[in-house]
Amino acid sequence: MTDTVRTVLTTCPYCGTGCGVKAEVAADGAVTISGDPDHPANFGRLCVKGAALAETLGHDGRLLHPEIAGRRVTWNAALDAVASRFAATIAEHGPDSVALYVSGQILTEDYYVANKLMKGFVGSANIDTNSRLCMASSVAGHKRAFGSDTVPGCYEDLDSADLVVLTGSNLAWCHPILYQRIAAAKAARPAMKVVNIDPRLTATDDIADLHLGLEPGSDVALFAGLLAHLEGTGHRDGDFVAAHTSGLDAALAAAASFADLDAVARATGLAPADIATFYGWFGATEKTVTVYSQGVNQSSAGTDKVNAIVNCHLLTGRIGREGMGPFSVTGQPNAMGGREVGGLANQLAAHLELDDPAHRALVQDFWGSPTIAATPGHKAVELFEAVADGRIKALWIMATNPVDSLPDADRVRAALRSCPFVVVSDVVRDTDTTALADVLLPAEAWGEKDGTVTNSERRITRQRRLVAPAGEARPDWWALAHVGRRLGWTSAFAWDRAAAVFREHAALSGHRPEIVRDFDISGFADLSDEDFATLAPFQWPRRTGEPAPDGPKRFFADGRFFTPDGRGRLIATHPRPPRAKPSPELPFWLNTGRVRDQWHTMTRTGLAPKLTGHIAEPFAEIADADAERLGIAPASLVTIANGRAAVVVRALVTDRQRPGSVFVPIHWTDRVASSARIGALIAPETDPLSGQPESKAATVAVRPFAAVWYGFALTRTVPKSIAADYWALGRIDGGTRLELAGLEAPDDWSDFAVNLFGPDVELVHFADAKAGRRRIAAVRDGAVVGLLLVAPTPVEAARDWLCQRFSAAIPAGEAAALLAARPGGAAEDPGRRVCTCYGVGANQIRKAAVRGCRSVAAIGDHLAAGTNCGSCRPEIARIVAAVWPPEAAVAAE
C-alpha cells in the first residue's frame, strides 16, 4: 500500500442494515472495498453484495448526459424543459396534476429537497417513494401504537436477547449481517432461542430452534393468540400497562376468539404443539426481540400485523430496554432517512404530521414557503392509478424502476406511456422505466454521491464520494434545487453543497421545540463543512445542547410515548386474510422476495460478475408433491400466470416449500430475461391505512412450459437479439452467460448460433442426433468467442467451470475440448457456486465433507468458504448435513 492510497469511510447502498464500508482508493482510481471495522452496524463485516461494490463502479451502461426525446442536451436545456413543463401543467391543471416518485436509494439530502419542493412550494403532497412498497405498514403501525414513527431499539438488543422472533424476514439472505450477528450471539449463548415464522423454510432456519410455517396472511391470528395467551397466563406487566398504555380492553376483546390453541391452529395451519412452544417461550423470556420485515409489511393487513406484534410487547412491558422490543428492519439503505424528511405522501418533514395544522404551520414558517400541502397526496399505487386516468400529467421518477417493482406492473407501464410528460433521474441509461421517459437526467451513483443515510436502528451515517461522477452526472438534490430556482423560488433552493442541505434538515428538526417529536438532530444544525466531512455515525435523537451518548439510544423504557395522552396504545386487531383466494383456476399462492446475491432490479448488482454465480436466472420454488402432480421435472421451466400476466421461470423443486405455494424472486426485468417481471402478476391491493401493496399473496396457476429444446450459452458480448422463447442472461468475467429454451427447434442451428454470437464467426459443431444434443463453438480471429450447448432436456454442464474457463482468452484449437462441457484430466467440476466470496462450489464442499469436514467451521478451515461475509454458511450447513447425519454434524456457528 503506498502513500497515494486514500481511505474513505462510507456506507453500503443495499439493505437497511447500514453497514460501514472502508474504501481504499489508489492513485490510478482502483478501489478496494472492505468492511469498516469501527462502524457499529457491522464492525467490519460485509455481505457478498457489499463486498462486490468495487465491481459496480464502472461506467458501463451509465446514463452520462441529459437527454430529451433520446437526444443529448445540456443540463440547462434539460432543467429548463422540466421546470417549464411543470410550471405550465400546474398553471393549467393545479398543483395536484404533478408528482414525484422517489426512492429509498437516494440520500436524505435528496429526499429533503424533493419534499420541500413539492409540499412547501408546489403545494401538493403528491410525492411518494418506493419505500411505500417495503415499510409503510411499519410507519402506520408505529404511529398508531407510539404516536410517532419510532423504532424503539437498536442492534445491540440482538446481541443480548434470550429469544429472537423472526417473522416475515429471510434475514440470512435479505439482511445477512444482522443474521450473522444473531448467529454469533446464539453460538456464544447456546440457551438463546430463535423462532422463525415464515410460510417457507429458508436459509434463516439454519439458526432457528422452531420454524412456524404459517398459512399466508395469518400473522394477526398468531399474535392475537399470543396476546390472549400472555394475558391468560399472567404475563401482563400490570404496573407498566396501567401507568403507560391504553386500549388494553379492546385489544384483548379482539383477541378473545384466539384464546384457544385449536382456534389459532385452524387459522394459521400450525400444529397446536408448535404454537404452545412458541407462546411458552415468549411468555417465559423477558429479553425478547421480535424482528419483522417485508413478510409482515407487504400485506393488505400489514398495519394490523405490526400492531398485533407491538401489542404483545406493550402488554409485557418489553420495550425500550436492553434485549427486548419490536424491531422493524427496513429493506432499503435510506428508507428511514426518507421517513425523517417526509418522503411519504402522508408525512411532513421532521416526523411531523401533515394533517396537524400546528405542524404544518411550523414547517411553513421554517421554510418561509408560499403554501403548504394540507392533505395527503397519492400513495405509490394510487399515484400510478392517477397517472393512468390523467389526473397526474407530469411525473418525475427518481432512482427507481416502477415498471418492474410496482404491482400490476403492466398497467404501470401503460400509464407511463400515456402520461404527457415523464422525467426520469437515474444512474442507468436503459431500464424498463427509462425507456418511457421524455427527459432523462444523469444521477450520481454510489461511490459518487455525498450525503447521509439512516439505517434501521436510527443511525445516521455519511455516504461519501470515492470517485469522480461519471460523465455529467449530478446529485439528485442539485437537479431538484435547480428546478426549484427556475420555478421562481431562488433563495429557498440556494444550497451549494450537501452539507448545507443537511444543516437545514437538522435545524428544522429542532425548530419550535415546544412541539415535541421523537426526531430531533438539531445538535448538528450549525455543523461546519469540515465537520460534516468527518461526521461519525450517530443515532438520533441528538438535540441541541445534548452531549453524545455513552451507549445505544432506546425509546419508551420510561413509558413516555408521543401520543396525545403520552400513553402507548394497544390496538384491537382482527384477522383479515388476503383478498385473493386460491381457486381451481388459480390454485397457488404466489410469494415474492429477494435472493442472496442480487438487489432490486439488478441495475447495480448485475454489473458484478461474481454475483451471478449463485443464482443466474429467475426461478420458482415449488414443493415436491406439487411438482410431481403437475408433471414438472426439476430444472425444467414453468409458466406462472393469472389474469394479469404470465412469466416463465426455472423450476426449483424442493422440500422446503409449502405445498400449494410458490416463491419467485423480484429481481429479473425485461432487460435480463424474456418474461420474468413478477410485479406484473401482483394485484394492486393495498393496506387501507398504510397504502402498502399485498406483494406476498397473489394467486396463480402453475404449469409446465412445453420446451422442446434447452440451451446454455456463453458469449463475449450481449446479443442484440435472442431467437428463443425463454432466455435469461447474466454478466460473467469476459462475457455473458445465457440460459435458453424454445417451443420449437430452429430450422438451422448454424443461423441461430450466428445470430447469437455475431457475424464473421467460424462454427465448430458436435451433434448427437439420436440423443438430440448439439454443441457449437464460435471462433473469431483465432479465439473462441462463443459456446452453445443444446439438449431436449435441461442442459447438464459444468456451468461454473465453463464460466471460469471463458473468463480468459481460449485459443481456437481448444474449441473441441471446450465442447465437452466438463473439465478433463485431473481438473474437477466445482459445482454450482455456493461461496461467492471465494468461488467455492457445491461439489467442492460436498467432497470436503465426505473427506471428514463435519462442520461449517471445518469447511471454512479447509476451503475458506463461509469465512468472509458468512452469507453462504446456511447453505454450507445443509450440504454438510446431507453427507453426515444430523447427530454427527456440528451446527453452523
Steps between C-alpha positions, in 0.01 A plus 500: 500500500654834400455845647289594199215277613204688650278335761137604481240387753152474355182290518373201305214584258302179537273391788402707803768348724718798412839334505809716510731460201872568487613591149868517407535719192831476314656779297394328179138493619491130591275439800530224758200440725486357852279542803563789737617327820393796714147544366250390768259349249738235367841522672679417179268237355351536153264269317593373157319788326682762704832325451450518121432874489826583326380298200204736457698825468561490125319712242357209302133563432500837675281792408775755438320807365155663521271402217172627359310261276812285474721789387796626705451851638663728756398500864360850456278387214379196692427691820327776304280236337408341832427830673301649213289188451429467873415871523265484202330187633449656844369821349245319285400207723606589856775375729357151534550437129874448556682245715834360607566129552829455681697223669666360810814497284538880508673682785326690779606830347336403169186393684489824699518724193239294314258519793556873550445571131176306471329557834623849586526673164305312234239450774416137432576188704526293181843371592538137592780248502569138420552464875119489503549148365718383787429670834191723487307257721766538768463876483123475542526241776758700692291815478188320625686344795760763588358820354816525288694299246759386750712187496546442876812285508842448349724226365660437841165353605559212259822419685339483844154357430419156637227449240504642148179463303553546126179549310454575133874536457748273323773677693778269381456618141340843535692640801801266517706703748215514752451127450869439570471717811219283635686182401807619688292583808340157491838329463626691804184428702354168379199535732380792287193404294412605146152459350457548126146573379476463123275302264810339346822359635787736421870535567405683820372174648860390537508674842134448590395283794142509373357562155137608473388455139173685532232544234550812289341803664432340838748703705233702684335182625834365625590815695144561619515150644832588661347811657212295640744237628722757671200655670354166597824366649581802713773658292351848491733765646221652708685808616624592151164438335307697761734797506609523137253340256144524379273279290561173684136399538421546132817318392424206729139487384616479140742222592249302705400273212860376489536422868477131408802335334277301269346821367847638427595172336196511273575856395873453444533138391756442775519206739358587844814361664722738300276795586515403867880483488524846344253652744675333792840631400369852445320505831796374697769715337521862604780585260308445177551686173255456213666582168264547209529608140330468161300187575313703761494837327414399143139414571154645471491446878860609558424773752291264713780243484745759633265601781424139591875457559540829687199416721685201645799714592289774654301250706819354647683833532777360279588811309783750503720298731809296424428182306130556442249668274338488156755570228417594141792440263474699180570375152679802350809694608313825563140403559540648848655823371203544271266464794695765693450765233140419406570305183164323519187662363331515842794641699669831570871551560654437844241234589228764508142431400351624176148503642596709808455877440760587764754272336429645157539851637833405661642368173361781286642757740843339492503466121346840441296334232207653313277203568507157657316184409207448737380156392687177425608435145468181303679200645709296254231273354244783498755732343538284191126450483476881489755501220296238314173695519658835417480678835881515512638644179866554587705251700862502615635153592825483692730200564239229461352271237120491554431324169646192670462554874141616542197270507300464180820599325361474147240762590775720642684471170185593308441796736846639435456457125187713519640765735556833318836567669734256677839589647733227626814564705711188502848357496426249223421595142280206406238368741140402448407842645751727326368365169181699567659834599473828313795642695787302648723654768832328588528444875805429709544137597625345821866590529429840345232625740559708810251527786336291772285192545322355804491130581239285676624588850473878440873537435598776258818437303680692229507368148813649345634550151777258399534576131409782264145497362456323168450730203274790596331324793382733776349454848124454508461785754687727259263426211196552724639826638569637153145424394377674817700809408366498146148485641568830677611399849866591472591570862317194638704266279835675506717225654838445344595173671350204682626627837279809466193285438585283801533806724157624396349155555658488848380851586142422399499194727548725804295800386240595763601230750182555700333281236650175622599230252731202505725602211735781594857538374517876560833449673647495151324810366821704512732225380785641292588365159817355649311324779243371253786352299620304802161435664504167686197267509248597768154397616223752526369686688785745551339819625666840535724506805474124548835325548593197296360190675723239658300212358204409279191716505161336557147636528207434736668326793372791710145437381474837326361485149416764239124450506278788620464342844860377510393134515589216269192363328404136470296467181208265445606289202274262312627238255441612146623237257629597155228614266607245240400139562638191326251350257492207258616738227769668716583242765841626620605777735781707348760630744770745386830617641875533455791265442832509678732655243273740308330829575175652371504498119874424474604832347791497748559138608454382143826679416702273730587169329565320827141562614353305208652167600271410788164542323522595135139504384144554625347201672196374686528294815233231481429218744597146397144373521364783288769449239434128479125553469543756221770312312766763565851356490782656703682773304231508231311819425159603626245762406347690791193694401180667607261744336758780500810346349716193460868435567729211408761398757714201600341242730682452830333189641559486875380356828541845657195649332149481643266296275255724321746792490776615270773754560646716219764773550446860394828584326466406133381753243449514125862609469634170633226242439236420241204504738563529872356832622330353803336832594271458201327211681433692822158658554496868603342410836623718785472538874226761564713682758853474367439475127755218485433241229417135559817359341503160674158358423405502134329194357633330188492190286818300444555276199793348314649709221501267202857558386627261232858618542714654772825686461793646688727753331803718565576805287756778505231764452133543582300379196296766325215253458429153637284268291371293790166481678679501834829670583678644802840664492759593757840662498813290549867590484577535132147482368140393551331174598158406367238241582275427202199293400251481217159363416623408153849414376663747261507401135876549493714489812789666317284804427388500862862497618607778264207710620616440858874550456511753217620484141839388371531201729615151413284234662632175647216246528441182695162331468347185645190471282366195681512670839390835358807676636705759318809697597639795308808715560546830320850610401609843383856626442650181636312499831180348632236773533192289570371166620151353455382176659157367400300201627137380508507523881665754731864517401744317725833681504766617743372855478721655763810341351400609150443858617838507670669351194329755275627790709836472325581485128455150357704407191302361209685173534333437835147536364443124472611442861269777617204329334532215748342749747692343789859518617725229373795321652574578862286816499179488701158656465451731802122479463244773549648805671421509873767728646517804274781668693746218437341336196435167672246264348260241638706208369810625678312539828340157464837340430657667803213377715542144373869523588416589859402867529193464722426865574478838335812599694689201366394582145622854559835379626538273197356711217457850653132481399280685746786682671452844345150645479333186639197520269560149371530330841140371514542339158834346599332361812232331288759339274692371802177373658418306182835316530501447876194409706370789715634349818850489350505846344592809693259789454622805316636763730 
